[in-house]
Structures are given as C-alpha cells and as structure tokens.
Amino acid sequence: MPLNSWQVVTTTHRGSKSENDDFALAEIHRARRGRYATLCVCDGVGSFPGSGKCAQAVGHAMTTILSKALFRRKRSSLDAFQLRNQVATELRRHIPKKSPSDATTPLATTLAAGIVDRNSLLTIWAGDSRIYLLNEEGQLLLATKDHQDEQGRLSRWVQGDGQIAGRLEANSLRFSSRPVAVCATTDGVHEHCQREELRQFLLYCVLSGVSDSQKLQNDLQAFLNVNVCDNYSLSLWTTQAGRRRLASRGRRLLNP
C-alpha cells in the first residue's frame, strides 16, 4: 500500500479556557520494519490553571518519544507494556524543569496516544482523553477507558514535571476487521456528542476524504453544533483503501 494512501489530520479549537489549551498530533512514519501512524492528544486539566503549558510540553515530548520508539525497536511489533514504561521514564527526561517561580504551581494534562500499523493499534493513556477505532463494517470501537473516580473526577494524569499521577495504562489491539480510521479526542469532543453521532461524523470524514486541518475544524465545529466554551481537539488517521471499502457498503453503514 503506497505511503500516500495513508492520511493524517488534526484540529484544535481554543475555547474560553485558553490557559488550558489542548495539544494534538498526527504523523506518518516510515521505519525500518514498516509504516506507522502516531496520534496523540493532551488536554490541560481545568482544575489546574495554566495547564495548557503542560499539555504542550507533554505533547511535544510524546512526538519525540514515539518516533524514537519506532526507529529503535528490535522486533516487528511493539510491546505495549514495555512502551508504557519507556514513555513514563522518558516523559520525566523530556519535560523542561520548572523555574523556581513555577515550582509551587501544579500543572496537569490528560494523555491519549496511539500507534497504528497494518495489523494492530497500540494505545497509551492517562485521564479521559480517548482513542477510537472505526472498522470496515462501520462499527466504532473505544480503545481506551476513562480514568475517573465515582464522582467523575480524573484519577490519573501527567503532571507538569512529567511524573504520572496514578499510572499510565497501555493496551494492544490486533485487528480482526480492517480499520478505516483511528482517532484521538479530548473530552471537548466526546462529551458534546453521542457515540453514534461521533460514528456518523467519522464516516463522513472518511467518505469525503477530509485531509485538511481547516476543513476538519469547520466540519467538526458544525457537527458539534453548539457554542462550546471548552477547548477540543481531534487527531485522525484514515486510508484511501478504507474509504473505498466504506463506499462499497453504502447505506448499510447507517446501521452496522
């Protein structure tokens, strides 16, 4: 499958909570043992003002960490739990040290990252940002689980110094049905729509070939159809082959 048959696109919307900005990443890598897409979103935690800086720092660190993991691996497949431990260690090394004036200000961000290849999806996350998989039957599968307590408060996150509050969770999913899209979302997306609505939006993105960040931004804002005050971000991976497979199914996709 040609490299250009894979597409990645991201969008980030800044709401009124600009000091808790999101971060979104989507990249395609040609490594020694194949081709991979990496997705990542981070959402500055609102209860820690100024955490947008933490989301940016963690997101940029993940860009480097995931790229290194792909090019340094010794096997064709990545081990989710080994990578989880590597990410936890590397985050502490990559996050810039706080200045004395910032040392007393706690910062925090959620993290959801995914690595996609032809056969599997590897996910690493902390918090309530999510990774979704859309398969060729048009089914939308959630590949992560929110880290929240009984009151709905976050129970895990990444701190401003790169330490993990709680612990990172990791999972590896082997595809039983070929994927047509994988997306990472912050809660500003999935808390403002039903799961079926998100499925329909992703179907639209794949079938219409959305590959431009501005178009994705416009379409996502119209889809949410509200004046959202929260920040929201979405990172998306699709394939041209997946688009053709979905198109061949037509109206059957409406009720998978």
C-alpha positions as CSV (number, residue, x, y, z in Angstrom):
1,M,0.0,0.0,0.0
2,P,1.6,3.3,-1.0
3,L,2.6,5.7,1.7
4,N,0.4,8.5,0.3
5,S,-2.7,6.2,0.7
6,W,-2.5,6.9,4.4
7,Q,-3.7,10.3,5.6
8,V,-3.5,12.1,9.0
9,V,-5.0,15.4,10.0
10,T,-5.5,17.2,13.3
11,T,-7.6,20.2,14.6
12,T,-7.6,22.1,17.9
13,H,-10.2,24.6,18.9
14,R,-9.4,27.2,21.6
15,G,-12.5,27.9,23.7
16,S,-12.7,30.4,26.6
17,K,-10.4,28.2,28.6
18,S,-7.3,29.3,26.7
19,E,-5.0,28.8,29.6
20,N,-5.8,25.1,29.5
21,D,-5.1,24.6,25.8
22,D,-5.1,21.2,24.2
23,F,-2.4,19.6,22.1
24,A,-3.0,17.4,19.0
25,L,-0.5,15.4,16.9
26,A,-0.8,13.1,13.9
27,E,2.2,11.8,11.9
28,I,3.1,9.1,9.5
29,H,6.5,7.3,9.9
30,R,8.3,5.0,7.5
31,A,10.5,3.0,9.9
32,R,12.8,0.0,9.2
33,R,10.2,-2.6,9.8
34,G,7.2,-1.0,8.2
35,R,4.9,2.0,8.2
36,Y,3.2,3.5,11.2
37,A,0.9,6.4,12.1
38,T,1.1,8.1,15.5
39,L,-1.7,10.0,17.1
40,C,-1.7,12.0,20.4
41,V,-3.9,14.4,22.2
42,C,-3.3,16.1,25.5
43,D,-5.9,18.2,27.4
44,G,-4.8,20.7,30.1
45,V,-6.7,19.9,33.3
46,G,-9.1,22.7,34.1
47,S,-8.8,22.4,37.9
48,F,-5.1,23.3,37.5
49,P,-5.0,26.8,35.9
50,G,-2.3,27.2,33.3
51,S,-2.1,23.6,32.4
52,G,-2.2,24.3,28.7
53,K,1.6,24.7,29.1
54,C,1.8,21.2,30.5
55,A,-0.3,19.8,27.6
56,Q,2.0,21.4,25.1
57,A,5.2,20.1,26.9
58,V,3.9,16.6,27.2
59,G,2.6,16.5,23.6
60,H,5.9,17.7,22.1
61,A,7.7,15.2,24.3
62,M,5.5,12.4,23.0
63,T,6.3,13.4,19.5
64,T,10.0,12.6,20.2
65,I,9.3,9.6,22.4
66,L,7.0,7.8,19.9
67,S,9.3,8.5,17.0
68,K,12.3,7.1,18.8
69,A,10.4,4.0,19.9
70,L,9.5,3.2,16.3
71,F,13.1,3.5,15.0
72,R,14.8,1.8,17.9
73,R,12.6,-1.3,18.2
74,K,14.2,-4.7,17.6
75,R,11.1,-6.6,16.7
76,S,8.4,-6.0,14.0
77,S,5.8,-5.4,16.7
78,L,5.9,-3.1,19.7
79,D,5.1,-4.3,23.2
80,A,2.5,-2.1,24.8
81,F,3.7,-2.5,28.4
82,Q,7.3,-2.1,27.5
83,L,6.4,1.1,25.7
84,R,4.3,2.3,28.6
85,N,7.3,2.0,30.9
86,Q,9.5,3.7,28.4
87,V,7.1,6.6,28.0
88,A,6.8,7.1,31.8
89,T,10.6,7.2,32.0
90,E,11.2,9.4,29.0
91,L,8.5,12.0,29.9
92,R,10.4,12.8,33.1
93,R,13.6,13.4,31.0
94,H,12.0,15.4,28.2
95,I,9.7,17.8,30.2
96,P,11.6,21.1,30.9
97,K,12.4,21.6,34.5
98,K,10.2,24.2,36.3
99,S,11.7,27.5,37.2
100,P,11.6,28.4,40.9
101,S,8.7,30.7,40.3
102,D,6.7,27.9,38.8
103,A,7.6,25.2,41.3
104,T,4.6,25.9,43.5
105,T,2.1,25.9,40.7
106,P,0.7,22.4,40.0
107,L,0.0,21.7,36.3
108,A,-1.6,18.6,34.8
109,T,-2.7,17.2,31.5
110,T,-4.5,14.1,30.2
111,L,-2.8,12.0,27.6
112,A,-4.0,9.6,24.9
113,A,-1.6,8.3,22.3
114,G,-1.9,5.6,19.6
115,I,0.4,3.8,17.2
116,V,-1.2,2.3,14.2
117,D,0.2,-0.2,11.8
118,R,-1.3,-2.6,9.2
119,N,-2.3,-5.2,11.9
120,S,-2.7,-3.5,15.2
121,L,-3.4,-0.5,17.3
122,L,-1.3,0.2,20.4
123,T,-2.7,2.7,22.9
124,I,-1.2,4.5,26.0
125,W,-3.3,6.9,28.1
126,A,-3.9,8.6,31.4
127,G,-7.1,10.5,32.0
128,D,-10.3,10.9,30.0
129,S,-8.9,11.7,26.5
130,R,-9.8,8.8,24.2
131,I,-8.7,6.6,21.2
132,Y,-11.5,5.3,18.9
133,L,-11.3,2.8,16.1
134,L,-13.7,2.7,13.1
135,N,-13.6,-0.7,11.3
136,E,-14.7,-1.6,7.8
137,E,-18.1,-2.7,9.0
138,G,-18.7,0.9,10.1
139,Q,-18.5,-0.1,13.8
140,L,-17.0,2.5,16.2
141,L,-14.9,0.8,19.0
142,L,-13.5,2.6,22.0
143,A,-9.9,1.5,22.6
144,T,-9.3,3.3,25.9
145,K,-11.2,3.5,29.2
146,D,-11.6,6.8,31.1
147,H,-9.7,7.2,34.3
148,Q,-12.3,8.7,36.6
149,D,-13.5,8.1,40.2
150,E,-17.1,7.5,41.3
151,Q,-17.7,11.3,41.3
152,G,-16.5,11.6,37.7
153,R,-13.2,13.3,38.7
154,L,-9.9,12.4,37.0
155,S,-8.0,9.7,38.8
156,R,-4.9,9.6,36.5
157,W,-3.0,12.3,34.6
158,V,0.5,13.5,33.7
159,Q,1.9,16.2,36.0
160,G,3.8,19.3,35.0
161,D,7.2,17.7,35.8
162,G,6.5,14.6,33.7
163,Q,5.6,12.4,36.6
164,I,2.4,10.3,36.4
165,A,-0.3,10.7,38.9
166,G,-1.6,7.1,39.2
167,R,0.0,5.3,36.3
168,L,-0.2,5.1,32.5
169,E,-2.4,2.4,31.0
170,A,-1.5,0.6,27.8
171,N,-3.2,-1.9,25.5
172,S,-2.5,-3.6,22.2
173,L,-5.4,-4.5,19.9
174,R,-4.9,-6.9,17.0
175,F,-7.3,-6.1,14.1
176,S,-10.0,-8.7,13.5
177,S,-11.5,-6.4,10.9
178,R,-9.5,-4.0,8.8
179,P,-9.5,-0.4,10.2
180,V,-10.6,2.5,8.1
181,A,-10.0,5.2,10.7
182,V,-8.4,5.8,14.1
183,C,-9.0,9.0,16.0
184,A,-7.9,10.6,19.3
185,T,-10.2,13.0,21.0
186,T,-10.2,15.2,24.1
187,D,-13.4,15.4,26.2
188,G,-14.4,18.6,24.4
189,V,-15.4,16.4,21.5
190,H,-16.8,13.2,23.0
191,E,-18.7,14.9,25.9
192,H,-20.6,17.1,23.4
193,C,-22.0,14.3,21.2
194,Q,-23.4,10.8,21.5
195,R,-21.2,7.8,20.4
196,E,-23.5,7.2,17.4
197,E,-23.1,10.8,16.3
198,L,-19.4,10.6,16.5
199,R,-19.5,7.4,14.4
200,Q,-21.5,9.2,11.8
201,F,-19.1,12.1,11.8
202,L,-16.1,9.8,11.3
203,L,-17.9,8.0,8.5
204,Y,-18.4,11.4,6.8
205,C,-14.7,12.3,7.3
206,V,-13.5,9.0,5.7
207,L,-16.0,9.0,2.8
208,S,-15.5,12.7,2.0
209,G,-11.7,12.4,2.2
210,V,-11.2,15.1,4.8
211,S,-7.4,15.8,4.8
212,D,-7.2,19.5,5.5
213,S,-7.0,20.8,9.1
214,Q,-9.1,23.9,8.4
215,K,-11.8,21.8,6.7
216,L,-11.8,19.4,9.6
217,Q,-12.0,22.3,12.0
218,N,-15.0,23.8,10.2
219,D,-16.7,20.4,9.9
220,L,-16.2,19.5,13.5
221,Q,-17.5,22.8,14.8
222,A,-20.6,22.4,12.6
223,F,-21.0,18.9,13.8
224,L,-20.9,19.8,17.5
225,N,-23.5,22.5,16.6
226,V,-23.1,24.4,19.9
227,N,-21.1,27.3,21.1
228,V,-18.7,25.1,23.0
229,C,-16.8,27.0,25.7
230,D,-14.3,24.2,26.3
231,N,-11.3,23.5,24.2
232,Y,-11.5,20.5,22.0
233,S,-9.1,18.5,19.8
234,L,-9.2,15.6,17.3
235,S,-6.4,13.7,15.6
236,L,-7.4,11.4,12.7
237,W,-5.8,8.7,10.6
238,T,-7.6,7.3,7.6
239,T,-6.7,5.3,4.4
240,Q,-7.8,5.6,0.8
241,A,-8.4,1.9,0.8
242,G,-10.7,2.2,3.8
243,R,-12.6,4.9,2.0
244,R,-13.2,2.6,-1.0
245,R,-14.3,-0.2,1.3
246,L,-16.8,2.0,3.1
247,A,-18.1,3.5,-0.1
248,S,-18.9,0.0,-1.4
249,R,-21.1,-0.7,1.6
250,G,-23.3,2.4,1.0
251,R,-26.4,2.7,3.2
252,R,-25.6,-0.4,5.1
253,L,-23.2,1.7,7.1
254,L,-26.0,3.6,8.7
255,N,-27.0,0.6,10.8
256,P,-23.9,-1.6,11.2
